[in-house]
Amino acid sequence: MIGKKNARTAVLRNAVKRRIREQFRLRQMALPASQYVVRLSVAITTKDVGAVIAEWTGALEHDVAKLARAKSVAAISAGVNA
């Protein structure tokens, strides 16, 4: 959700939403089955878009890594019990 207070122009709001969706699509198969809500909490300008996308990408990568760790722990515990 990107309000007018946080991104003044429709072009900026749409650009941010497009890039956020694309980063999600690239990682969708590796992510856990859950819902994600992205909401800007501060006003941004065109030069801040890269930082916003980098923060979002970092959050997605964190979730991917967390799921991978959980899967490896489950596999190890399943191997011990076998």
PyMOL Python script that loads the backbone (N, CA, C, O; Angstrom):
from pymol import cmd

cmd.read_pdbstr("""\
ATOM      1  N   MET A   1       0.852  -1.162   0.000  1.00  0.00           N
ATOM      2  CA  MET A   1       0.000   0.000   0.000  1.00  0.00           C
ATOM      3  C   MET A   1       0.898   1.225   0.000  1.00  0.00           C
ATOM      4  O   MET A   1       1.780   1.371   0.847  1.00  0.00           O
ATOM      5  N   ILE A   2       0.665   2.070  -0.934  1.00  0.00           N
ATOM      6  CA  ILE A   2       1.477   3.275  -1.028  1.00  0.00           C
ATOM      7  C   ILE A   2       0.527   4.454  -1.199  1.00  0.00           C
ATOM      8  O   ILE A   2      -0.118   4.609  -2.236  1.00  0.00           O
ATOM      9  N   GLY A   3       0.458   5.263  -0.180  1.00  0.00           N
ATOM     10  CA  GLY A   3      -0.440   6.412  -0.216  1.00  0.00           C
ATOM     11  C   GLY A   3       0.221   7.641  -0.820  1.00  0.00           C
ATOM     12  O   GLY A   3       1.436   7.685  -1.013  1.00  0.00           O
ATOM     13  N   LYS A   4      -0.591   8.620  -1.109  1.00  0.00           N
ATOM     14  CA  LYS A   4      -0.092   9.861  -1.696  1.00  0.00           C
ATOM     15  C   LYS A   4       0.831  10.618  -0.751  1.00  0.00           C
ATOM     16  O   LYS A   4       1.693  11.373  -1.201  1.00  0.00           O
ATOM     17  N   LYS A   5       0.661  10.425   0.540  1.00  0.00           N
ATOM     18  CA  LYS A   5       1.527  11.111   1.493  1.00  0.00           C
ATOM     19  C   LYS A   5       2.954  10.567   1.418  1.00  0.00           C
ATOM     20  O   LYS A   5       3.913  11.286   1.696  1.00  0.00           O
ATOM     21  N   ASN A   6       3.086   9.302   1.043  1.00  0.00           N
ATOM     22  CA  ASN A   6       4.406   8.672   1.012  1.00  0.00           C
ATOM     23  C   ASN A   6       5.074   8.732  -0.347  1.00  0.00           C
ATOM     24  O   ASN A   6       6.302   8.728  -0.423  1.00  0.00           O
ATOM     25  N   ALA A   7       4.309   8.788  -1.412  1.00  0.00           N
ATOM     26  CA  ALA A   7       4.850   8.918  -2.766  1.00  0.00           C
ATOM     27  C   ALA A   7       3.904   9.842  -3.519  1.00  0.00           C
ATOM     28  O   ALA A   7       2.784   9.464  -3.861  1.00  0.00           O
ATOM     29  N   ARG A   8       4.363  11.030  -3.764  1.00  0.00           N
ATOM     30  CA  ARG A   8       3.481  12.088  -4.247  1.00  0.00           C
ATOM     31  C   ARG A   8       2.870  11.829  -5.620  1.00  0.00           C
ATOM     32  O   ARG A   8       1.707  12.169  -5.839  1.00  0.00           O
ATOM     33  N   THR A   9       3.610  11.244  -6.540  1.00  0.00           N
ATOM     34  CA  THR A   9       3.086  11.092  -7.897  1.00  0.00           C
ATOM     35  C   THR A   9       2.644   9.658  -8.166  1.00  0.00           C
ATOM     36  O   THR A   9       3.172   8.708  -7.588  1.00  0.00           O
ATOM     37  N   ALA A  10       1.679   9.526  -9.043  1.00  0.00           N
ATOM     38  CA  ALA A  10       1.192   8.194  -9.424  1.00  0.00           C
ATOM     39  C   ALA A  10       2.297   7.408 -10.122  1.00  0.00           C
ATOM     40  O   ALA A  10       2.377   6.189  -9.976  1.00  0.00           O
ATOM     41  N   VAL A  11       3.130   8.082 -10.863  1.00  0.00           N
ATOM     42  CA  VAL A  11       4.239   7.415 -11.557  1.00  0.00           C
ATOM     43  C   VAL A  11       5.171   6.757 -10.540  1.00  0.00           C
ATOM     44  O   VAL A  11       5.596   5.618 -10.733  1.00  0.00           O
ATOM     45  N   LEU A  12       5.484   7.460  -9.473  1.00  0.00           N
ATOM     46  CA  LEU A  12       6.361   6.925  -8.429  1.00  0.00           C
ATOM     47  C   LEU A  12       5.694   5.768  -7.689  1.00  0.00           C
ATOM     48  O   LEU A  12       6.318   4.732  -7.457  1.00  0.00           O
ATOM     49  N   ARG A  13       4.429   5.944  -7.321  1.00  0.00           N
ATOM     50  CA  ARG A  13       3.709   4.870  -6.626  1.00  0.00           C
ATOM     51  C   ARG A  13       3.653   3.607  -7.476  1.00  0.00           C
ATOM     52  O   ARG A  13       3.904   2.511  -6.975  1.00  0.00           O
ATOM     53  N   ASN A  14       3.332   3.749  -8.734  1.00  0.00           N
ATOM     54  CA  ASN A  14       3.244   2.586  -9.620  1.00  0.00           C
ATOM     55  C   ASN A  14       4.604   1.943  -9.861  1.00  0.00           C
ATOM     56  O   ASN A  14       4.702   0.720  -9.949  1.00  0.00           O
ATOM     57  N   ALA A  15       5.638   2.743  -9.966  1.00  0.00           N
ATOM     58  CA  ALA A  15       6.984   2.194 -10.167  1.00  0.00           C
ATOM     59  C   ALA A  15       7.418   1.358  -8.970  1.00  0.00           C
ATOM     60  O   ALA A  15       7.988   0.279  -9.132  1.00  0.00           O
ATOM     61  N   VAL A  16       7.149   1.854  -7.781  1.00  0.00           N
ATOM     62  CA  VAL A  16       7.518   1.112  -6.570  1.00  0.00           C
ATOM     63  C   VAL A  16       6.723  -0.182  -6.497  1.00  0.00           C
ATOM     64  O   VAL A  16       7.292  -1.239  -6.226  1.00  0.00           O
ATOM     65  N   LYS A  17       5.415  -0.117  -6.736  1.00  0.00           N
ATOM     66  CA  LYS A  17       4.584  -1.316  -6.676  1.00  0.00           C
ATOM     67  C   LYS A  17       5.017  -2.341  -7.720  1.00  0.00           C
ATOM     68  O   LYS A  17       5.056  -3.538  -7.438  1.00  0.00           O
ATOM     69  N   ARG A  18       5.340  -1.878  -8.915  1.00  0.00           N
ATOM     70  CA  ARG A  18       5.776  -2.784  -9.979  1.00  0.00           C
ATOM     71  C   ARG A  18       7.060  -3.513  -9.601  1.00  0.00           C
ATOM     72  O   ARG A  18       7.181  -4.723  -9.795  1.00  0.00           O
ATOM     73  N   ARG A  19       8.012  -2.767  -9.063  1.00  0.00           N
ATOM     74  CA  ARG A  19       9.302  -3.369  -8.695  1.00  0.00           C
ATOM     75  C   ARG A  19       9.163  -4.308  -7.498  1.00  0.00           C
ATOM     76  O   ARG A  19       9.845  -5.331  -7.438  1.00  0.00           O
ATOM     77  N   ILE A  20       8.300  -3.979  -6.555  1.00  0.00           N
ATOM     78  CA  ILE A  20       8.060  -4.859  -5.409  1.00  0.00           C
ATOM     79  C   ILE A  20       7.436  -6.165  -5.884  1.00  0.00           C
ATOM     80  O   ILE A  20       7.858  -7.246  -5.472  1.00  0.00           O
ATOM     81  N   ARG A  21       6.432  -6.066  -6.749  1.00  0.00           N
ATOM     82  CA  ARG A  21       5.789  -7.272  -7.282  1.00  0.00           C
ATOM     83  C   ARG A  21       6.782  -8.141  -8.043  1.00  0.00           C
ATOM     84  O   ARG A  21       6.759  -9.366  -7.919  1.00  0.00           O
ATOM     85  N   GLU A  22       7.648  -7.517  -8.825  1.00  0.00           N
ATOM     86  CA  GLU A  22       8.626  -8.277  -9.608  1.00  0.00           C
ATOM     87  C   GLU A  22       9.599  -9.022  -8.701  1.00  0.00           C
ATOM     88  O   GLU A  22       9.914 -10.183  -8.965  1.00  0.00           O
ATOM     89  N   GLN A  23      10.080  -8.383  -7.643  1.00  0.00           N
ATOM     90  CA  GLN A  23      10.981  -9.064  -6.715  1.00  0.00           C
ATOM     91  C   GLN A  23      10.276 -10.228  -6.027  1.00  0.00           C
ATOM     92  O   GLN A  23      10.891 -11.263  -5.769  1.00  0.00           O
ATOM     93  N   PHE A  24       8.998 -10.064  -5.731  1.00  0.00           N
ATOM     94  CA  PHE A  24       8.235 -11.156  -5.133  1.00  0.00           C
ATOM     95  C   PHE A  24       8.099 -12.304  -6.125  1.00  0.00           C
ATOM     96  O   PHE A  24       8.292 -13.463  -5.760  1.00  0.00           O
ATOM     97  N   ARG A  25       7.768 -11.993  -7.380  1.00  0.00           N
ATOM     98  CA  ARG A  25       7.603 -13.038  -8.391  1.00  0.00           C
ATOM     99  C   ARG A  25       8.878 -13.838  -8.601  1.00  0.00           C
ATOM    100  O   ARG A  25       8.825 -15.052  -8.803  1.00  0.00           O
ATOM    101  N   LEU A  26      10.018 -13.169  -8.556  1.00  0.00           N
ATOM    102  CA  LEU A  26      11.289 -13.849  -8.766  1.00  0.00           C
ATOM    103  C   LEU A  26      11.586 -14.866  -7.671  1.00  0.00           C
ATOM    104  O   LEU A  26      12.276 -15.856  -7.913  1.00  0.00           O
ATOM    105  N   ARG A  27      11.071 -14.628  -6.473  1.00  0.00           N
ATOM    106  CA  ARG A  27      11.371 -15.496  -5.328  1.00  0.00           C
ATOM    107  C   ARG A  27      10.173 -16.304  -4.847  1.00  0.00           C
ATOM    108  O   ARG A  27      10.276 -17.013  -3.846  1.00  0.00           O
ATOM    109  N   GLN A  28       9.067 -16.214  -5.521  1.00  0.00           N
ATOM    110  CA  GLN A  28       7.814 -16.789  -5.058  1.00  0.00           C
ATOM    111  C   GLN A  28       7.897 -18.287  -4.800  1.00  0.00           C
ATOM    112  O   GLN A  28       7.335 -18.764  -3.814  1.00  0.00           O
ATOM    113  N   MET A  29       8.569 -19.032  -5.641  1.00  0.00           N
ATOM    114  CA  MET A  29       8.632 -20.485  -5.478  1.00  0.00           C
ATOM    115  C   MET A  29       9.473 -20.882  -4.260  1.00  0.00           C
ATOM    116  O   MET A  29       9.253 -21.949  -3.686  1.00  0.00           O
ATOM    117  N   ALA A  30      10.420 -20.050  -3.864  1.00  0.00           N
ATOM    118  CA  ALA A  30      11.284 -20.372  -2.732  1.00  0.00           C
ATOM    119  C   ALA A  30      10.718 -19.886  -1.401  1.00  0.00           C
ATOM    120  O   ALA A  30      11.217 -20.266  -0.342  1.00  0.00           O
ATOM    121  N   LEU A  31       9.699 -19.064  -1.444  1.00  0.00           N
ATOM    122  CA  LEU A  31       9.128 -18.480  -0.226  1.00  0.00           C
ATOM    123  C   LEU A  31       8.112 -19.418   0.424  1.00  0.00           C
ATOM    124  O   LEU A  31       7.486 -20.235  -0.251  1.00  0.00           O
ATOM    125  N   PRO A  32       7.956 -19.289   1.744  1.00  0.00           N
ATOM    126  CA  PRO A  32       6.917 -20.080   2.413  1.00  0.00           C
ATOM    127  C   PRO A  32       5.534 -19.602   1.978  1.00  0.00           C
ATOM    128  O   PRO A  32       5.364 -18.462   1.543  1.00  0.00           O
ATOM    129  N   ALA A  33       4.575 -20.468   2.099  1.00  0.00           N
ATOM    130  CA  ALA A  33       3.206 -20.115   1.729  1.00  0.00           C
ATOM    131  C   ALA A  33       2.629 -19.196   2.794  1.00  0.00           C
ATOM    132  O   ALA A  33       2.155 -19.658   3.832  1.00  0.00           O
ATOM    133  N   SER A  34       2.669 -17.916   2.538  1.00  0.00           N
ATOM    134  CA  SER A  34       2.090 -16.930   3.444  1.00  0.00           C
ATOM    135  C   SER A  34       1.771 -15.678   2.652  1.00  0.00           C
ATOM    136  O   SER A  34       2.070 -15.589   1.461  1.00  0.00           O
ATOM    137  N   GLN A  35       1.172 -14.727   3.310  1.00  0.00           N
ATOM    138  CA  GLN A  35       0.810 -13.484   2.657  1.00  0.00           C
ATOM    139  C   GLN A  35       1.764 -12.389   3.079  1.00  0.00           C
ATOM    140  O   GLN A  35       2.228 -12.356   4.218  1.00  0.00           O
ATOM    141  N   TYR A  36       2.049 -11.498   2.157  1.00  0.00           N
ATOM    142  CA  TYR A  36       2.955 -10.385   2.425  1.00  0.00           C
ATOM    143  C   TYR A  36       2.224  -9.089   2.158  1.00  0.00           C
ATOM    144  O   TYR A  36       1.515  -8.949   1.162  1.00  0.00           O
ATOM    145  N   VAL A  37       2.408  -8.139   3.066  1.00  0.00           N
ATOM    146  CA  VAL A  37       1.851  -6.802   2.898  1.00  0.00           C
ATOM    147  C   VAL A  37       3.010  -5.827   3.002  1.00  0.00           C
ATOM    148  O   VAL A  37       3.780  -5.855   3.962  1.00  0.00           O
ATOM    149  N   VAL A  38       3.123  -4.973   2.009  1.00  0.00           N
ATOM    150  CA  VAL A  38       4.181  -3.960   2.007  1.00  0.00           C
ATOM    151  C   VAL A  38       3.501  -2.608   2.161  1.00  0.00           C
ATOM    152  O   VAL A  38       2.587  -2.263   1.413  1.00  0.00           O
ATOM    153  N   ARG A  39       3.964  -1.861   3.137  1.00  0.00           N
ATOM    154  CA  ARG A  39       3.388  -0.545   3.377  1.00  0.00           C
ATOM    155  C   ARG A  39       4.513   0.427   3.670  1.00  0.00           C
ATOM    156  O   ARG A  39       5.316   0.201   4.575  1.00  0.00           O
ATOM    157  N   LEU A  40       4.574   1.502   2.913  1.00  0.00           N
ATOM    158  CA  LEU A  40       5.582   2.525   3.170  1.00  0.00           C
ATOM    159  C   LEU A  40       5.193   3.308   4.413  1.00  0.00           C
ATOM    160  O   LEU A  40       4.025   3.641   4.617  1.00  0.00           O
ATOM    161  N   SER A  41       6.185   3.592   5.235  1.00  0.00           N
ATOM    162  CA  SER A  41       5.895   4.342   6.451  1.00  0.00           C
ATOM    163  C   SER A  41       6.491   5.751   6.427  1.00  0.00           C
ATOM    164  O   SER A  41       6.200   6.567   7.301  1.00  0.00           O
ATOM    165  N   VAL A  42       7.314   6.026   5.436  1.00  0.00           N
ATOM    166  CA  VAL A  42       7.904   7.363   5.303  1.00  0.00           C
ATOM    167  C   VAL A  42       7.760   7.824   3.855  1.00  0.00           C
ATOM    168  O   VAL A  42       7.595   7.016   2.941  1.00  0.00           O
ATOM    169  N   ALA A  43       7.826   9.124   3.672  1.00  0.00           N
ATOM    170  CA  ALA A  43       7.746   9.679   2.324  1.00  0.00           C
ATOM    171  C   ALA A  43       9.033   9.372   1.557  1.00  0.00           C
ATOM    172  O   ALA A  43      10.132   9.450   2.107  1.00  0.00           O
ATOM    173  N   ILE A  44       8.877   9.023   0.282  1.00  0.00           N
ATOM    174  CA  ILE A  44      10.038   8.723  -0.547  1.00  0.00           C
ATOM    175  C   ILE A  44      10.025   9.594  -1.803  1.00  0.00           C
ATOM    176  O   ILE A  44       9.001  10.160  -2.188  1.00  0.00           O
ATOM    177  N   THR A  45      11.186   9.678  -2.417  1.00  0.00           N
ATOM    178  CA  THR A  45      11.319  10.341  -3.700  1.00  0.00           C
ATOM    179  C   THR A  45      11.857   9.322  -4.699  1.00  0.00           C
ATOM    180  O   THR A  45      12.110   8.171  -4.346  1.00  0.00           O
ATOM    181  N   THR A  46      12.023   9.741  -5.911  1.00  0.00           N
ATOM    182  CA  THR A  46      12.509   8.846  -6.959  1.00  0.00           C
ATOM    183  C   THR A  46      13.869   8.258  -6.607  1.00  0.00           C
ATOM    184  O   THR A  46      14.134   7.095  -6.909  1.00  0.00           O
ATOM    185  N   LYS A  47      14.724   9.035  -5.979  1.00  0.00           N
ATOM    186  CA  LYS A  47      16.058   8.534  -5.636  1.00  0.00           C
ATOM    187  C   LYS A  47      16.042   7.520  -4.495  1.00  0.00           C
ATOM    188  O   LYS A  47      17.034   6.820  -4.291  1.00  0.00           O
ATOM    189  N   ASP A  48      14.947   7.423  -3.750  1.00  0.00           N
ATOM    190  CA  ASP A  48      14.833   6.471  -2.639  1.00  0.00           C
ATOM    191  C   ASP A  48      14.304   5.101  -3.063  1.00  0.00           C
ATOM    192  O   ASP A  48      14.319   4.164  -2.265  1.00  0.00           O
ATOM    193  N   VAL A  49      13.845   4.972  -4.284  1.00  0.00           N
ATOM    194  CA  VAL A  49      13.224   3.723  -4.739  1.00  0.00           C
ATOM    195  C   VAL A  49      14.196   2.560  -4.634  1.00  0.00           C
ATOM    196  O   VAL A  49      13.807   1.473  -4.207  1.00  0.00           O
ATOM    197  N   GLY A  50      15.431   2.761  -5.007  1.00  0.00           N
ATOM    198  CA  GLY A  50      16.430   1.694  -4.929  1.00  0.00           C
ATOM    199  C   GLY A  50      16.605   1.168  -3.512  1.00  0.00           C
ATOM    200  O   GLY A  50      16.727  -0.039  -3.303  1.00  0.00           O
ATOM    201  N   ALA A  51      16.619   2.064  -2.548  1.00  0.00           N
ATOM    202  CA  ALA A  51      16.770   1.662  -1.149  1.00  0.00           C
ATOM    203  C   ALA A  51      15.536   0.908  -0.658  1.00  0.00           C
ATOM    204  O   ALA A  51      15.658  -0.053   0.101  1.00  0.00           O
ATOM    205  N   VAL A  52      14.361   1.336  -1.082  1.00  0.00           N
ATOM    206  CA  VAL A  52      13.124   0.653  -0.684  1.00  0.00           C
ATOM    207  C   VAL A  52      13.115  -0.766  -1.251  1.00  0.00           C
ATOM    208  O   VAL A  52      12.778  -1.716  -0.544  1.00  0.00           O
ATOM    209  N   ILE A  53      13.480  -0.909  -2.505  1.00  0.00           N
ATOM    210  CA  ILE A  53      13.493  -2.222  -3.144  1.00  0.00           C
ATOM    211  C   ILE A  53      14.575  -3.097  -2.514  1.00  0.00           C
ATOM    212  O   ILE A  53      14.364  -4.297  -2.335  1.00  0.00           O
ATOM    213  N   ALA A  54      15.710  -2.527  -2.179  1.00  0.00           N
ATOM    214  CA  ALA A  54      16.770  -3.301  -1.536  1.00  0.00           C
ATOM    215  C   ALA A  54      16.316  -3.813  -0.167  1.00  0.00           C
ATOM    216  O   ALA A  54      16.616  -4.949   0.201  1.00  0.00           O
ATOM    217  N   GLU A  55      15.603  -2.989   0.578  1.00  0.00           N
ATOM    218  CA  GLU A  55      15.099  -3.422   1.884  1.00  0.00           C
ATOM    219  C   GLU A  55      14.076  -4.547   1.721  1.00  0.00           C
ATOM    220  O   GLU A  55      14.100  -5.526   2.466  1.00  0.00           O
ATOM    221  N   TRP A  56      13.187  -4.405   0.751  1.00  0.00           N
ATOM    222  CA  TRP A  56      12.185  -5.431   0.478  1.00  0.00           C
ATOM    223  C   TRP A  56      12.854  -6.735   0.033  1.00  0.00           C
ATOM    224  O   TRP A  56      12.471  -7.814   0.485  1.00  0.00           O
ATOM    225  N   THR A  57      13.841  -6.639  -0.839  1.00  0.00           N
ATOM    226  CA  THR A  57      14.560  -7.816  -1.305  1.00  0.00           C
ATOM    227  C   THR A  57      15.270  -8.501  -0.144  1.00  0.00           C
ATOM    228  O   THR A  57      15.284  -9.730  -0.069  1.00  0.00           O
ATOM    229  N   GLY A  58      15.852  -7.735   0.748  1.00  0.00           N
ATOM    230  CA  GLY A  58      16.500  -8.295   1.930  1.00  0.00           C
ATOM    231  C   GLY A  58      15.513  -9.046   2.808  1.00  0.00           C
ATOM    232  O   GLY A  58      15.836 -10.111   3.335  1.00  0.00           O
ATOM    233  N   ALA A  59      14.316  -8.502   2.968  1.00  0.00           N
ATOM    234  CA  ALA A  59      13.293  -9.175   3.769  1.00  0.00           C
ATOM    235  C   ALA A  59      12.865 -10.490   3.117  1.00  0.00           C
ATOM    236  O   ALA A  59      12.667 -11.492   3.803  1.00  0.00           O
ATOM    237  N   LEU A  60      12.724 -10.482   1.795  1.00  0.00           N
ATOM    238  CA  LEU A  60      12.365 -11.714   1.090  1.00  0.00           C
ATOM    239  C   LEU A  60      13.469 -12.758   1.214  1.00  0.00           C
ATOM    240  O   LEU A  60      13.193 -13.932   1.457  1.00  0.00           O
ATOM    241  N   GLU A  61      14.712 -12.331   1.048  1.00  0.00           N
ATOM    242  CA  GLU A  61      15.835 -13.263   1.163  1.00  0.00           C
ATOM    243  C   GLU A  61      15.923 -13.849   2.566  1.00  0.00           C
ATOM    244  O   GLU A  61      16.271 -15.017   2.736  1.00  0.00           O
ATOM    245  N   HIS A  62      15.609 -13.040   3.565  1.00  0.00           N
ATOM    246  CA  HIS A  62      15.595 -13.519   4.950  1.00  0.00           C
ATOM    247  C   HIS A  62      14.570 -14.635   5.105  1.00  0.00           C
ATOM    248  O   HIS A  62      14.855 -15.653   5.735  1.00  0.00           O
ATOM    249  N   ASP A  63      13.376 -14.453   4.537  1.00  0.00           N
ATOM    250  CA  ASP A  63      12.345 -15.483   4.622  1.00  0.00           C
ATOM    251  C   ASP A  63      12.741 -16.743   3.863  1.00  0.00           C
ATOM    252  O   ASP A  63      12.460 -17.853   4.313  1.00  0.00           O
ATOM    253  N   VAL A  64      13.392 -16.578   2.714  1.00  0.00           N
ATOM    254  CA  VAL A  64      13.863 -17.727   1.937  1.00  0.00           C
ATOM    255  C   VAL A  64      14.894 -18.505   2.754  1.00  0.00           C
ATOM    256  O   VAL A  64      14.833 -19.733   2.818  1.00  0.00           O
ATOM    257  N   ALA A  65      15.828 -17.809   3.371  1.00  0.00           N
ATOM    258  CA  ALA A  65      16.861 -18.467   4.169  1.00  0.00           C
ATOM    259  C   ALA A  65      16.255 -19.159   5.385  1.00  0.00           C
ATOM    260  O   ALA A  65      16.670 -20.261   5.744  1.00  0.00           O
ATOM    261  N   LYS A  66      15.285 -18.522   6.015  1.00  0.00           N
ATOM    262  CA  LYS A  66      14.635 -19.107   7.185  1.00  0.00           C
ATOM    263  C   LYS A  66      13.903 -20.398   6.801  1.00  0.00           C
ATOM    264  O   LYS A  66      13.948 -21.379   7.543  1.00  0.00           O
ATOM    265  N   LEU A  67      13.237 -20.400   5.657  1.00  0.00           N
ATOM    266  CA  LEU A  67      12.548 -21.603   5.203  1.00  0.00           C
ATOM    267  C   LEU A  67      13.552 -22.705   4.879  1.00  0.00           C
ATOM    268  O   LEU A  67      13.313 -23.873   5.186  1.00  0.00           O
ATOM    269  N   ALA A  68      14.670 -22.340   4.263  1.00  0.00           N
ATOM    270  CA  ALA A  68      15.699 -23.333   3.931  1.00  0.00           C
ATOM    271  C   ALA A  68      16.279 -23.953   5.203  1.00  0.00           C
ATOM    272  O   ALA A  68      16.511 -25.161   5.251  1.00  0.00           O
ATOM    273  N   ARG A  69      16.515 -23.137   6.232  1.00  0.00           N
ATOM    274  CA  ARG A  69      17.016 -23.663   7.496  1.00  0.00           C
ATOM    275  C   ARG A  69      16.010 -24.616   8.130  1.00  0.00           C
ATOM    276  O   ARG A  69      16.384 -25.669   8.647  1.00  0.00           O
ATOM    277  N   ALA A  70      14.752 -24.248   8.089  1.00  0.00           N
ATOM    278  CA  ALA A  70      13.705 -25.092   8.673  1.00  0.00           C
ATOM    279  C   ALA A  70      13.615 -26.422   7.934  1.00  0.00           C
ATOM    280  O   ALA A  70      13.431 -27.468   8.556  1.00  0.00           O
ATOM    281  N   LYS A  71      13.743 -26.386   6.617  1.00  0.00           N
ATOM    282  CA  LYS A  71      13.696 -27.621   5.834  1.00  0.00           C
ATOM    283  C   LYS A  71      14.908 -28.518   6.139  1.00  0.00           C
ATOM    284  O   LYS A  71      14.778 -29.738   6.229  1.00  0.00           O
ATOM    285  N   SER A  72      16.080 -27.899   6.295  1.00  0.00           N
ATOM    286  CA  SER A  72      17.272 -28.700   6.559  1.00  0.00           C
ATOM    287  C   SER A  72      17.217 -29.316   7.955  1.00  0.00           C
ATOM    288  O   SER A  72      17.656 -30.451   8.144  1.00  0.00           O
ATOM    289  N   VAL A  73      16.691 -28.593   8.925  1.00  0.00           N
ATOM    290  CA  VAL A  73      16.536 -29.132  10.276  1.00  0.00           C
ATOM    291  C   VAL A  73      15.541 -30.289  10.252  1.00  0.00           C
ATOM    292  O   VAL A  73      15.759 -31.312  10.901  1.00  0.00           O
ATOM    293  N   ALA A  74      14.465 -30.131   9.513  1.00  0.00           N
ATOM    294  CA  ALA A  74      13.467 -31.204   9.407  1.00  0.00           C
ATOM    295  C   ALA A  74      14.063 -32.432   8.735  1.00  0.00           C
ATOM    296  O   ALA A  74      13.795 -33.561   9.145  1.00  0.00           O
ATOM    297  N   ALA A  75      14.868 -32.211   7.708  1.00  0.00           N
ATOM    298  CA  ALA A  75      15.501 -33.337   7.006  1.00  0.00           C
ATOM    299  C   ALA A  75      16.490 -34.051   7.907  1.00  0.00           C
ATOM    300  O   ALA A  75      16.568 -35.280   7.899  1.00  0.00           O
ATOM    301  N   ILE A  76      17.243 -33.289   8.680  1.00  0.00           N
ATOM    302  CA  ILE A  76      18.237 -33.896   9.595  1.00  0.00           C
ATOM    303  C   ILE A  76      17.502 -34.686  10.678  1.00  0.00           C
ATOM    304  O   ILE A  76      17.894 -35.809  10.994  1.00  0.00           O
ATOM    305  N   SER A  77      16.459 -34.120  11.240  1.00  0.00           N
ATOM    306  CA  SER A  77      15.735 -34.830  12.300  1.00  0.00           C
ATOM    307  C   SER A  77      15.011 -36.055  11.739  1.00  0.00           C
ATOM    308  O   SER A  77      14.869 -37.057  12.441  1.00  0.00           O
ATOM    309  N   ALA A  78      14.560 -35.994  10.509  1.00  0.00           N
ATOM    310  CA  ALA A  78      13.925 -37.156   9.887  1.00  0.00           C
ATOM    311  C   ALA A  78      14.955 -38.251   9.631  1.00  0.00           C
ATOM    312  O   ALA A  78      14.648 -39.437   9.750  1.00  0.00           O
ATOM    313  N   GLY A  79      16.180 -37.851   9.279  1.00  0.00           N
ATOM    314  CA  GLY A  79      17.253 -38.822   9.051  1.00  0.00           C
ATOM    315  C   GLY A  79      17.707 -39.492  10.331  1.00  0.00           C
ATOM    316  O   GLY A  79      18.072 -40.668  10.329  1.00  0.00           O
ATOM    317  N   VAL A  80      17.684 -38.746  11.424  1.00  0.00           N
ATOM    318  CA  VAL A  80      18.073 -39.308  12.725  1.00  0.00           C
ATOM    319  C   VAL A  80      17.029 -40.297  13.193  1.00  0.00           C
ATOM    320  O   VAL A  80      17.370 -41.329  13.771  1.00  0.00           O
ATOM    321  N   ASN A  81      15.764 -40.000  12.953  1.00  0.00           N
ATOM    322  CA  ASN A  81      14.698 -40.868  13.396  1.00  0.00           C
ATOM    323  C   ASN A  81      14.536 -42.106  12.521  1.00  0.00           C
ATOM    324  O   ASN A  81      13.857 -43.052  12.921  1.00  0.00           O
ATOM    325  N   ALA A  82      15.135 -42.121  11.351  1.00  0.00           N
ATOM    326  CA  ALA A  82      14.951 -43.257  10.430  1.00  0.00           C
ATOM    327  C   ALA A  82      15.763 -44.448  10.788  1.00  0.00           C
ATOM    328  O   ALA A  82      15.702 -45.466  10.099  1.00  0.00           O
TER     329      ALA A  82
END
""", "prot")
cmd.dss("prot")
cmd.show_as("cartoon", "prot")
cmd.util.cbc("prot")
cmd.orient("prot")
